[in-house]
Amino acid sequence: MSIIMTGGGTGGHLTIIKAVKEQLRDEELIYIGSTKGQDRAWFEDDKDFKSTHFLPTQGVVNQGFFGKIKSIFMLIKATLKAKKILKERRAKVVFCVGGFSAAPTSFASKILGIPLIIHEQNASIGSLNRILRPYSKEFISSYEDASPIKAYPIKEEFFEKSRIREEVKTIIFLGGSQGAVAINKLALSLASTLKDKKIKIIHQAGEKNIENVKQEYEALGIEAEVFGFTNRLSDYMQEADFAIARSGASTLWELSAIACPTLFIPYPYAAGDHQFYNAKFLVDQDVAWIMRESELDIERVIEILDLNMRDKSKKLQNMIEKDGALEIARLLKNI
């Protein structure tokens, strides 16, 4: 019998699949995603899966009338295909991480009476997961007290590299591998002040922005470590005493696990404003700061940099649990 994993479209969803499937290598794993989004790039050649399937689907939200009709027609066809795969692979459980990629397989699981386990990455529940929640066997969320598992599934290395911060001697700007224009502009606006304060700059500017951002720093006469995609993110986070970052779920929990105090600048166009609510979850516990892009205040940022980070760093180190991926894997095995 197989464990079916589904969902994706974006790296935030797919990171969860990746973390959990690495704890299930002794099981027969099947991945079902979409031909759109990043699913194929992440998992088409992944040998941990017995087989991978990519079905033609697209999101229904944010579509016009005819776009919605087309999306629903594609969803029906993909659900029938997913149903066939589940039967052929003798699926015992479906693990859904949300996103439009997950819809056909999740609906097929309910048609066939196969248990559905949902992981919600964000404080604001995604539209598909909200629809599916009443029909799920378990609903996992690090933001909800009632969740059977509170630990977020991130790599052990972020916990291993955790340390308590005090004075800010190194800052990291994190706009993701694609970069964030607002964070890039803020970093460059702060650069001279950071130089005066002898604060080292680490800057994830995005693959497309590396050369331009490097040139901007050079024009200011400032040294900065600038990169786009990296496999050394945990090393950079460990080195930093403070971060300014987007608040996608994976970034937020990785920074929390490594105990790096952070000013979050949510992506303003995220579905359901979920990045704002992710960050607010930590701000409400007095372990982070948040500013909207439209409300960026450089003087306030400089004030924050002068604070001692010890209290927030220590709280972060004590609030996040380890072994989220392992706990989810155990839950799936025990269905």
FIFIBA-611393 format. One record per residue (C-alpha): x, y, z. Coordinates in steps of 0.2 Angstrom, whole numbers, plus 5000, padded with zeros to 4 digits. Example, Ala and Ser with C-alpha at 12.3 -4.5 7.8 and 13.67 -1.06 7.14 Angstrom:
// residues 2
506249785039 506849955036 
//
This chain:
// residues 335
500050005000 500650184996 500750345005 500150484992 500950654994 500050804985 500150984984 501351124978 501351254965 502651354976 504151314986 503251345002 502151194999 503451084992 504751115006 503451025017 503350875005 505250865004 505550875023 504250735027 504650615013 506450615019 505750535035 504750395025 506050315014 505550145020 503750175013 503150164995 502850354991 501950424976 501850604972 500450684963 500650874958 500250994943 501051024927 501051214932 502051284946 503651214952 503051034956 503950954941 505551044944 505650984962 505050804961 505050734943 506750644945 506650624964 507050434967 506250434984 504550424975 504050254967 503150364954 502750544951 501250614942 500950784935 499150834931 498550984920 497751094933 497751284937 497051384951 495251444952 495551594963 495951754954 495251694938 493951784927 492351704923 492951594909 494551564918 493551484932 492551374920 494151314912 494951284929 493451184936 493351074920 495251044921 494950994940 493650874936 494650784923 496250784935 495150714949 494650564939 496450534934 496950554952 495650434957 496350304945 498050324952 497550304970 496650144966 498050074956 499350114969 498250054983 498350214993 498150205012 498350385016 498450555006 499550695013 499050865007 500051025009 498851135000 498951234984 497951204968 499051054964 498250964979 496450984974 496250834962 497050704973 496250774989 494550764981 494850594974 495350534992 493650584999 492750504984 493650334988 493550355007 495450365009 496050455025 496650635021 497950725032 498150905029 499651015033 499351205033 500951305033 500151475036 499251565050 497951615037 497251455031 497351435012 495651425002 495851234997 496351185015 494851275022 493651185010 494451015014 494751035033 493050965038 493350805028 495150775034 495650645047 496950765054 497350955052 499051005056 499551185059 500951255070 499851405073 498451315082 498351245099 497251105094 498451035081 499050855084 500750915079 501351085083 503151075077 503551145060 504351025048 506051105044 507851035043 508750985059 510251095054 509251255059 509051185077 510851125077 511551305072 510451395084 511251525096 510751665107 511051835099 511451995109 512252145100 511952165081 513652145072 512952055056 511252085047 510451975034 509252035021 508151885015 507051915000 507051734994 507951664979 506851764968 507251924978 506152064985 506252234977 505652324994 506952225004 508352264992 507852454992 507852455011 509552365012 510352495001 509552635010 510252565026 511952525020 512852685024 512152675042 512652495044 514352535038 514552675051 513952555065 515152425058 513752295055 514152165042 512952145027 512351975020 511052005007 509951874997 509551984983 508751864971 509551774956 509051914944 509652054955 511352004960 512352104948 511352264950 511352254969 513252214970 513552374959 512452474970 513452424985 515152454976 514552634971 514252664990 515952594994 515152465005 515652275006 514252155006 514051975003 512651964990 511851804983 510351734975 509951544978 511051454990 511251284999 512051375013 510551475020 510751395037 512551455038 512151635033 510651635046 511751565060 513051705056 511751845057 511251925073 509652005065 508651975050 507552075039 506451955029 504851915020 503751805031 503351655021 503151505032 504751415029 505851565031 504851625047 505051455056 506851425050 507351595057 506451555073 507251385075 508951465073 508451595086 508751745074 507751895079 506851965064 505952115056 504652045044 504052135029 502652035022 502352015004 500852125001 500052024988 500151854996 498451754996 497351805010 498751915016 499451755025 501251825026 500651965037 499751845049 501251725049 502251875056 500951935067 500851765076 502651795082 502451975085 500951935097 502251835107 503451975107 504851885098 504851985081 504452145073 503352185058 503152325045 502052335030 502952385014 501852545013 502452585031 504252565031 505152675043 507052685041 507252775058 506252645067 507352505059 508852595065 508152605083 507852415082 509652375077 510252465093 509252355104 509952205114 509252045105 509551925119 507751915126 506951885109 508251765104 508151665120 506251665118 506351605100 507551465105 506251405118 504651415108 504951305093 504851115094 506050995084 505650845074 504050915065 504450815049 504750655059 503150675069 502150695053 502950545045 502450435061 500750495059 500650445041 501350275045 500150245058 498550275048 
//
